[in-house]
Amino acid sequence: MEAENKQVIFKGFIEGTPKETDLQVMAGISIKLKAPKGSGAFLVKNLYLSCDPYMRGRMRDFRDSYLPPFVPGKPLEGFGVSQVVDSDNPSFKPGDLISGITGWEEYSLIRRTEQLRKIKQDDIPLSFHLGLLGMPGFTAYAGFNEVCSPKKGEYVLVSAASGAVGQLVGQLAKLLGCHVVGSSGSSQKVDLLRNKLGFDDAFNYKEEPDLDAALKRYFPQGIDIYFDNVGGEMLDAALLNMRIHGRIAVCGMVSEKNLSDPGGIHNLYNLITKRIRMQGFLQSDYLHLYPRFLEDVISLYKQGKIVYVEDMNEGLESAPSAFVGLFSGRNIGKQVIRVARYE
Amino acid sequence: MEAENKQVIFKGFIEGTPKETDLQVMAGISIKLKAPKGSGAFLVKNLYLSCDPYMRGRMRDFRDSYLPPFVPGKPLEGFGVSQVVDSDNPSFKPGDLISGITGWEEYSLIRRTEQLRKIKQDDIPLSFHLGLLGMPGFTAYAGFNEVCSPKKGEYVLVSAASGAVGQLVGQLAKLLGCHVVGSSGSSQKVDLLRNKLGFDDAFNYKEEPDLDAALKRYFPQGIDIYFDNVGGEMLDAALLNMRIHGRIAVCGMVSEKNLSDPGGIHNLYNLITKRIRMQGFLQSDYLHLYPRFLEDVISLYKQGKIVYVEDMNEGLESAPSAFVGLFSGRNIGKQVIRVARYE
């Protein structure tokens, strides 16, 4: 059994913001739909692929990171939801649904199974295993609960608030009884935050000439927790508006990843005067909490207490556009690519 | 009984680095050596005054800080060691030695007693109550033990390492079994760190054209703990050299206090990739630990396990020069002014 295996090729290391031309959709490659005997590997059909900002870091030729760079000339890699087609591994059987790192292509041969999860299918959309129940959702859960030390009644700012991580942070904060304001980059997203995701308020940072003044308007009492998904100017403005013993969870710095010389953060002296704890984290340090996370979030979702917004692109051909859109904020909600429908 | 009461007057709010001309030594004022009846106050003779970088913050007209600004036309205030001359407060008797906030003058009338400590005199120099046993020493103790979460064998960088705080941080780290390297601003200080204060190594940052390269040389394995007394470029270089799960205690930002537009910190993305906790603190949040601190540090000092270096200026006339010297790093060790000898 052979099939065509369309791929999204990483053309080479880049500087600055990713462009669609940094990736190339290659058709006409064929693949044997068999896992080689004795390999312990298994062959999957990819159903959904996840577009995540951290992937930008793998597009640089920098080997000292927590993740190795992508290989030029090879397909991108990322989180996906896939179905096993053929297997030389007794733990994974044809038909099994899995979530984990896979290739940006129609079919992938999976050799490393350490971080794969088998999906127990129920009435939750399969693609949610890339967002709400996947790495971004877990990032929100671990970052908010374990890094922010949140307490009922506290004032919480979330940036990139309608994104894959931010939307869950805000909802978890609301469920705890916090006052939550989200920052995002369009009026449509602001509307989503206010009316669908249940934030107390939201604003479009692009319409705020003075972020410090904006934060003073939305947080006259100051900010206890800033869940920082962007870095840069918003971080500097938040530092000016933190309350005493505030906490900043440093989750992503989308605004800085693309710049070789970002403007720099100028207001760190507030860390001292306000005794702020600012902490970077990676969800991978908290994987022991993953089972509890799944249980909690699935339960909340099934009770209708949380919702999750996805931006779904159709087909591998749309992958370069979907990925690049992350960095201009074009996506609304978690960006996913549907490679194939689950049958 | 009247006496002359020489004073060091704060002339007015300043921008930039303090200059000697921002202060004025005023002679010819006289004071009654009596505490007014019914005032609950007491009159002290000031013996030693402490020069501390935080005082720069009180020279700005900024009322939103954790400390109020100095009053133009009035004497500076700061930590001092004083002796009670006359008292209307039954808890403080003539002859008592106290340590706490007093005026930069020969005699002060003290009304607020909340943060005063009575000094039990023993064989420790009285002036040490401004440094080793005072606010700077306690800053080192609380910051290192409570903020840095230090463990035996860890790699520790201390900036402004021969200063009032840094010299104790380094010695506490050595006593715990850490590898400690200090940064300071002259070869004389480097010598002090290496040969008197027991640091494993030390360097003169002014002779290092590339701080990142310097840190890579002194910490080929990376830095677990950075006790940051300076901010600025050293902080940016340290961020590049932190180890995974490193900790940065943000204690002072001498290099930033004087600048209206510091260059900015550019390497905060390391907080994420290395999961660093960066925490500002003030010693005043940890005052419940003060009794234990005194007991611990006095014991260590009496056993000869720690030493403490002071830079002593003689006479109130030298106060402007002593204070200003802090900001050019002219002092070697804790800067103190002797106003009068204890008799």
Interface residues (C-beta under 8 A of the other chain):
Chain A: S65 Y66 G231 L235 V250 C251 G252 M253 E256 K257 D261 P262 G263 G264 I265 H266 L268 Y269 N270 L271 I272 T273 K274 R275 I276 R277 M278 Q279 G280 F281 L282 D285
Chain B: S65 Y66 G231 L235 V250 C251 G252 M253 E256 K257 D261 P262 G263 G264 I265 H266 L268 Y269 N270 L271 I272 T273 K274 R275 I276 R277 M278 Q279 G280 F281 L282 D285
